[in-house]
């Protein structure tokens, strides 16, 4: 119930960026006015993942407004055109083809890795470019690589290995880990990446870690009691909670009665961001570390970060923007830098400009590798805990920036990542 209430409040807050009717008008085919540069946002603007899509819309809208207020790109204003993918692969392909048919060749966004992997093979024929703002599947820059796709955000391998480095730095004696993961491709990719990092960094420290077999649950499960009972019998001291979003809320809500959060010394989450804390309130697991696409509090004093945060709060009255806000904002900035560099919006020219592009963002400087089109950037993590003295019931107890220095894999476009320490 708490999660539903918070969700409704957030959607209401983000109404400043357009409710259903306004989104519908934005999504209608539009004609370039005065030579405007049209960028197409593909995001889940309806359905179960609408809450995230609204965050993506917010970040994109702020970026476009800021660029236009500063004079545009190459003296031309930027126009945001949106399409709803409903976090559904078929709808995503339809959205990208609709944009291409409307003359919009520069696209960005996409939350779901399944949608991104479905859209990617269609782009070359449509002479379009896609800058992925969130979908983290390793396959996008490996076995499913295509020259028409770039990723301006971090990806599963880098984030989960950085998370492993964080916990081994802060908790060097917590060396026995287990997990509960969803039976999804991204769930397996996240866990394989975390295990790879735990194994490597613990061996380098001279204290090899032990990984206990993970538990695998159905995505969208409503009953985790059996898995919770098994975890309560585990001898592991660290818990990797790979279930995410609403599933994580359900699992932790049921686990509270068993005392699960007190059993483990360290609990980590790959990327639910504020969702668990917002839903759990005073029952937020103490010391929970969560991966973030972008955490504004880590970059205070950096102008792009501060301007984005202030604009978001002004429009929504929400002091806790999800990292998705920062990543669609970043994708627009990447296009702005590439178009300026290329002096053109033509597909091949923009692709060439995006390769090896270095540009500033809400998380500082990023570089998009030429070889595989993966951005190299900071990895953000936030620690949460209960706060009995506040209305929301939780507080941020720490945050960390992990620099991507040897965390990401070497570029191997067309070839899958090899996990040297893969665990069942």
C-alpha positions as CSV (number, residue, x, y, z in Angstrom):
1,X,0.0,0.0,0.0
2,X,2.8,2.4,0.9
3,X,4.4,1.8,-2.5
4,X,1.2,2.5,-4.4
5,X,0.7,5.8,-2.5
6,X,4.2,6.9,-3.1
7,X,3.9,6.1,-6.7
8,X,0.7,8.1,-7.1
9,X,2.3,11.1,-5.3
10,X,5.3,10.9,-7.6
11,X,3.3,10.7,-10.8
12,X,1.3,13.7,-9.5
13,X,4.5,15.6,-8.9
14,X,5.8,14.8,-12.3
15,X,2.5,16.1,-13.8
16,X,4.4,19.4,-14.3
17,X,6.1,17.7,-17.3
18,X,2.8,16.7,-18.8
19,X,0.0,14.3,-17.9
20,X,-1.5,11.7,-20.2
21,X,-3.1,14.3,-22.5
22,X,0.1,16.4,-22.8
23,X,2.2,13.3,-23.5
24,X,-0.2,12.3,-26.2
25,X,0.2,15.7,-27.9
26,X,4.0,15.5,-27.7
27,X,3.9,12.0,-29.1
28,X,1.9,13.1,-32.2
29,X,4.0,13.4,-35.4
30,X,5.3,17.0,-35.4
31,X,6.8,19.1,-38.2
32,X,10.1,20.9,-37.8
33,X,9.5,24.5,-37.2
34,X,12.2,27.0,-38.2
35,X,14.7,24.2,-38.8
36,X,14.4,22.8,-35.3
37,X,16.5,19.7,-34.4
38,X,14.2,16.9,-33.4
39,X,15.2,14.4,-30.8
40,X,13.0,11.3,-30.2
41,X,12.6,10.1,-26.6
42,X,11.4,6.4,-26.3
43,X,10.3,5.7,-22.8
44,X,7.5,3.8,-20.9
45,X,5.0,6.5,-20.6
46,X,2.2,4.2,-19.7
47,X,1.9,0.8,-18.0
48,X,3.7,-0.7,-15.0
49,X,6.9,1.2,-15.6
50,X,5.3,4.6,-16.2
51,X,6.8,5.9,-13.0
52,X,10.3,5.5,-14.5
53,X,9.3,6.8,-17.8
54,X,8.1,10.0,-16.2
55,X,11.6,10.4,-14.7
56,X,13.1,9.9,-18.1
57,X,10.7,12.5,-19.6
58,X,11.6,15.0,-16.8
59,X,15.3,14.8,-17.5
60,X,14.9,15.1,-21.2
61,X,12.5,18.0,-20.9
62,X,14.9,19.9,-18.6
63,X,17.9,19.3,-21.0
64,X,16.0,20.5,-24.0
65,X,14.7,23.6,-22.2
66,X,18.2,24.4,-21.0
67,X,19.7,24.1,-24.4
68,X,17.1,26.2,-26.0
69,X,17.4,28.9,-23.4
70,X,21.1,29.0,-24.2
71,X,20.6,29.5,-27.9
72,X,20.1,25.9,-29.2
73,X,22.5,23.8,-31.2
74,X,24.2,25.3,-34.2
75,X,21.8,28.2,-33.7
76,X,18.7,25.9,-34.0
77,X,16.2,25.2,-31.4
78,X,15.7,21.6,-30.1
79,X,12.3,19.9,-30.3
80,X,11.5,16.9,-28.1
81,X,9.3,14.2,-29.7
82,X,8.1,11.4,-27.5
83,X,7.0,7.8,-28.1
84,X,5.6,5.3,-25.5
85,X,7.3,1.9,-25.5
86,X,5.3,0.6,-22.5
87,X,8.6,-1.3,-21.6
88,X,7.5,-3.8,-24.2
89,X,9.8,-4.9,-27.0
90,X,7.2,-4.9,-29.8
91,X,5.9,-1.5,-28.8
92,X,9.5,-0.2,-28.6
93,X,10.2,-1.3,-32.2
94,X,6.9,0.3,-33.3
95,X,7.9,3.5,-31.5
96,X,11.4,3.7,-33.2
97,X,9.9,3.0,-36.6
98,X,7.2,5.6,-36.1
99,X,9.9,8.2,-35.2
100,X,12.0,7.3,-38.2
101,X,8.9,7.5,-40.4
102,X,8.3,11.0,-39.0
103,X,11.7,12.1,-40.0
104,X,13.3,11.8,-36.5
105,X,16.6,9.9,-36.9
106,X,18.1,10.8,-33.5
107,X,16.6,8.8,-30.7
108,X,17.4,8.2,-27.0
109,X,16.0,6.8,-23.8
110,X,14.7,3.2,-23.3
111,X,14.5,1.7,-19.8
112,X,14.1,-2.0,-20.6
113,X,17.1,-4.0,-21.9
114,X,14.6,-6.2,-23.8
115,X,13.3,-3.2,-25.6
116,X,16.8,-2.0,-26.5
117,X,17.8,-5.4,-27.8
118,X,14.7,-5.5,-29.9
119,X,15.1,-2.0,-31.4
120,X,18.9,-2.2,-32.0
121,X,18.8,-4.5,-35.2
122,X,16.2,-2.2,-36.9
123,X,18.1,1.0,-36.7
124,X,20.5,0.6,-39.6
125,X,17.7,0.0,-42.2
126,X,15.9,3.0,-40.8
127,X,19.1,5.1,-40.9
128,X,18.6,6.0,-37.3
129,X,20.8,6.4,-34.2
130,X,19.9,5.4,-30.6
131,X,21.6,6.6,-27.5
132,X,20.5,4.3,-24.7
133,X,19.9,6.1,-21.4
134,X,19.2,3.3,-19.0
135,X,19.0,-0.3,-20.4
136,X,22.1,-1.9,-18.8
137,X,22.3,-5.3,-20.6
138,X,25.9,-6.2,-21.4
139,X,24.8,-7.7,-24.7
140,X,24.1,-4.2,-26.2
141,X,27.8,-3.4,-26.5
142,X,28.9,-7.0,-27.0
143,X,27.2,-9.9,-28.9
144,X,24.3,-7.6,-30.0
145,X,26.6,-4.6,-30.9
146,X,25.6,-2.4,-33.8
147,X,27.2,0.8,-35.0
148,X,23.8,2.6,-34.7
149,X,23.6,2.1,-30.9
150,X,25.5,4.0,-28.2
151,X,25.1,3.9,-24.4
152,X,25.7,7.1,-22.5
153,X,25.0,5.5,-19.1
154,X,26.8,2.8,-17.2
155,X,26.1,-0.9,-17.8
156,X,25.7,-4.1,-15.7
157,X,29.3,-5.3,-15.8
158,X,30.8,-2.0,-14.6
159,X,28.2,-1.2,-11.9
160,X,28.1,-4.6,-10.3
161,X,31.9,-4.9,-10.2
162,X,32.1,-1.4,-8.7
163,X,29.6,-2.5,-6.1
164,X,31.8,-5.5,-5.3
165,X,34.8,-3.2,-4.9
166,X,32.8,-1.0,-2.5
167,X,31.7,-3.7,-0.2
168,X,35.1,-5.3,-0.1
169,X,36.7,-2.0,0.8
170,X,34.2,-1.2,3.5
171,X,33.6,-4.7,4.8
172,X,36.8,-6.6,4.0
173,X,35.9,-9.5,6.4
174,X,32.5,-10.1,4.8
175,X,33.7,-12.8,2.4
176,X,30.8,-15.3,2.2
177,X,28.0,-14.1,-0.1
178,X,24.6,-15.4,-1.3
179,X,21.9,-13.8,-3.4
180,X,18.2,-13.8,-4.3
181,X,17.8,-12.9,-8.0
182,X,15.0,-12.7,-10.5
183,X,14.8,-15.2,-13.3
184,X,15.6,-12.6,-16.0
185,X,18.5,-11.9,-18.4
186,X,19.5,-8.8,-16.5
187,X,19.2,-10.6,-13.2
188,X,21.7,-13.2,-14.4
189,X,23.9,-10.5,-15.9
190,X,24.0,-8.5,-12.7
191,X,24.8,-11.5,-10.5
192,X,27.5,-12.8,-12.8
193,X,29.1,-9.3,-12.9
194,X,29.0,-8.9,-9.1
195,X,30.5,-12.4,-8.5
196,X,33.2,-11.6,-11.1
197,X,34.1,-8.5,-9.1
198,X,33.9,-10.1,-5.7
199,X,36.2,-13.0,-6.8
200,X,38.8,-10.8,-8.5
201,X,39.0,-8.1,-5.8
202,X,39.0,-10.5,-2.9
203,X,41.8,-12.6,-4.5
204,X,43.8,-9.5,-5.1
205,X,43.4,-8.6,-1.4
206,X,44.7,-12.1,-0.4
207,X,41.3,-13.1,1.1
208,X,39.4,-15.2,-1.5
209,X,35.6,-14.9,-1.0
210,X,33.2,-17.8,-1.0
211,X,30.0,-17.5,-3.1
212,X,27.1,-19.6,-2.0
213,X,24.6,-20.8,-4.6
214,X,22.0,-18.0,-5.4
215,X,18.2,-18.4,-5.1
216,X,16.3,-17.6,-8.2
217,X,12.7,-16.3,-8.0
218,X,10.0,-15.6,-10.6
219,X,10.0,-12.0,-11.8
220,X,6.9,-10.3,-10.5
221,X,6.5,-12.8,-7.6
222,X,4.1,-12.0,-4.8
223,X,5.2,-14.6,-2.3
224,X,8.9,-14.8,-1.2
225,X,8.3,-16.7,2.1
226,X,10.0,-19.9,0.8
227,X,13.1,-18.0,-0.4
228,X,13.2,-16.0,2.8
229,X,13.2,-19.2,4.9
230,X,16.1,-20.5,2.8
231,X,18.0,-17.3,3.3
232,X,17.4,-17.4,7.0
233,X,19.2,-20.8,7.1
234,X,22.1,-19.5,5.0
235,X,25.6,-19.2,6.6
236,X,26.5,-16.3,4.4
237,X,27.1,-12.8,5.9
238,X,26.5,-10.8,2.8
239,X,23.3,-10.7,0.8
240,X,23.0,-9.5,-2.8
241,X,19.3,-8.7,-3.4
242,X,19.0,-8.9,-7.1
243,X,15.2,-8.6,-7.1
244,X,14.5,-5.0,-7.9
245,X,11.8,-2.3,-7.9
246,X,8.4,-3.4,-6.7
247,X,9.6,-7.0,-6.3
248,X,12.3,-5.9,-3.8
249,X,9.6,-4.0,-1.9
250,X,7.5,-7.1,-1.7
251,X,10.4,-9.3,-0.6
252,X,11.7,-6.9,2.1
253,X,8.2,-6.3,3.3
254,X,7.7,-10.0,3.9
255,X,11.2,-10.4,5.2
256,X,10.7,-7.9,8.0
257,X,8.6,-10.5,10.0
258,X,11.5,-13.0,9.8
259,X,14.2,-10.5,10.9
260,X,16.1,-11.1,7.6
261,X,17.6,-7.6,7.5
262,X,19.3,-8.2,10.9
263,X,20.7,-11.5,9.9
264,X,23.1,-10.3,7.3
265,X,26.1,-8.0,8.0
266,X,25.8,-6.3,4.6
267,X,22.9,-6.1,2.1
268,X,23.3,-4.6,-1.4
269,X,20.8,-3.8,-4.2
270,X,21.9,-3.5,-7.8
271,X,19.8,-0.4,-8.7
272,X,16.4,0.2,-7.1
273,X,17.6,3.6,-6.0
274,X,15.0,5.4,-3.8
275,X,12.2,2.8,-4.5
276,X,12.9,0.5,-1.5
277,X,13.4,3.4,1.0
278,X,10.3,5.3,-0.2
279,X,8.1,2.2,0.1
280,X,9.6,0.8,3.3
281,X,9.9,4.0,5.3
282,X,11.0,3.3,8.9
283,X,11.3,-0.4,7.9
284,X,14.1,0.4,5.5
285,X,16.9,-2.1,5.9
286,X,19.7,-0.4,7.9
287,X,22.9,0.0,5.9
288,X,21.4,-0.9,2.5
289,X,23.6,0.0,-0.4
290,X,21.9,0.7,-3.7
291,X,23.3,1.4,-7.1
292,X,22.2,4.7,-8.8
293,X,22.4,5.9,-12.4
294,X,23.1,9.4,-10.9
295,X,22.9,10.6,-7.4
296,X,22.7,14.4,-7.2
297,X,24.1,14.6,-3.7
298,X,27.5,13.3,-4.8
299,X,28.1,16.2,-7.3
300,X,27.1,19.3,-5.3
301,X,29.0,22.2,-6.6
302,X,29.2,20.9,-10.2
303,X,27.1,23.3,-12.3
304,X,25.4,20.9,-14.6
305,X,24.4,18.7,-11.6
306,X,23.2,21.7,-9.6
307,X,21.3,23.3,-12.5
308,X,19.6,20.0,-13.3
309,X,18.7,19.3,-9.6
310,X,17.3,22.8,-9.0
311,X,15.2,22.7,-12.2
312,X,13.8,19.3,-11.3
313,X,12.9,20.3,-7.7
314,X,11.4,23.6,-9.0
315,X,9.0,21.8,-11.4
316,X,8.1,18.8,-9.2
317,X,8.7,19.8,-5.5
318,X,10.3,16.3,-5.2
319,X,13.7,16.6,-3.6
320,X,14.7,13.0,-4.6
321,X,15.1,12.7,-8.4
322,X,15.8,9.2,-9.5
323,X,19.0,8.6,-11.5
324,X,16.9,8.2,-14.7
325,X,16.4,12.0,-14.7
326,X,20.2,12.4,-14.9
327,X,20.7,9.8,-17.7
328,X,18.2,11.1,-20.2
329,X,19.5,14.6,-19.5
330,X,22.9,13.2,-20.3
331,X,21.8,11.6,-23.5
332,X,20.5,14.9,-24.8
333,X,23.8,16.6,-23.9
334,X,25.7,13.8,-25.7
335,X,23.7,14.6,-28.9
336,X,24.2,18.3,-28.4
337,X,28.0,17.8,-28.2
338,X,28.0,15.4,-31.2
339,X,25.9,17.6,-33.4
340,X,28.0,20.6,-32.6
341,X,31.1,18.6,-33.4
342,X,29.7,17.2,-36.6
343,X,28.1,20.4,-37.7
344,X,25.2,18.2,-38.9
345,X,22.3,16.0,-37.8
346,X,22.8,13.4,-40.5
347,X,23.0,9.9,-39.1
348,X,26.5,8.9,-40.3
349,X,28.0,12.3,-39.3
350,X,26.4,12.0,-35.8
351,X,27.7,8.4,-35.4
352,X,31.2,9.5,-36.2
353,X,31.0,12.4,-33.8
354,X,29.6,10.2,-30.9
355,X,32.5,7.8,-31.3
356,X,35.3,8.8,-28.8
357,X,33.1,11.7,-27.7
358,X,34.1,13.3,-24.4
359,X,31.6,15.6,-22.8
360,X,30.5,17.0,-19.4
361,X,27.4,15.8,-17.6
362,X,25.6,15.8,-14.3
363,X,28.2,13.1,-13.2
364,X,31.2,15.0,-14.6
365,X,33.1,14.0,-17.7
366,X,32.2,10.9,-19.7
367,X,33.8,9.3,-22.7
368,X,32.0,7.1,-25.2
369,X,34.4,4.4,-26.5
370,X,34.8,4.3,-30.2
371,X,35.2,0.5,-30.3
372,X,32.0,-0.6,-28.6
373,X,30.0,2.7,-28.1
374,X,29.9,2.2,-24.3
375,X,30.3,5.3,-22.1
376,X,32.9,5.2,-19.4
377,X,31.7,7.2,-16.4
378,X,31.5,7.3,-12.6
379,X,29.5,4.6,-10.8
380,X,27.2,6.0,-8.0
381,X,26.0,4.2,-4.9
382,X,23.9,5.4,-1.9
383,X,23.5,3.9,1.5
384,X,20.1,4.1,3.3
385,X,18.8,3.5,6.8
386,X,15.7,4.1,8.9
387,X,15.1,7.5,10.4
388,X,12.6,7.5,13.2
389,X,12.6,11.3,13.5
390,X,11.5,12.1,9.9
391,X,8.1,11.9,8.2
392,X,9.4,9.8,5.4
393,X,11.0,7.4,7.8
394,X,14.3,6.9,6.1
395,X,17.5,8.8,5.4
396,X,20.6,8.7,3.3
397,X,23.5,7.5,5.5
398,X,26.3,7.7,2.9
399,X,27.1,7.8,-0.7
400,X,30.1,6.8,-2.8
401,X,31.6,7.5,-6.2
402,X,33.6,4.7,-7.7
403,X,35.7,5.7,-10.6
404,X,35.7,3.4,-13.6
405,X,39.4,2.7,-13.5
406,X,39.8,-0.9,-14.6
407,X,36.2,-1.7,-13.5
408,X,34.8,-2.0,-17.1
409,X,35.8,-4.8,-19.4
410,X,38.0,-4.2,-22.5
411,X,35.8,-3.5,-25.6
412,X,34.9,-6.6,-27.5
413,X,32.1,-5.7,-29.9
414,X,30.3,-8.7,-31.3
415,X,31.8,-11.0,-28.6
416,X,30.1,-11.9,-25.3
417,X,31.7,-11.0,-22.0
418,X,33.6,-13.8,-20.5
419,X,33.0,-14.2,-16.8
420,X,36.0,-15.8,-15.3
421,X,34.3,-16.5,-12.0
422,X,30.7,-17.3,-13.0
423,X,28.7,-19.0,-10.2
424,X,25.4,-20.8,-10.3
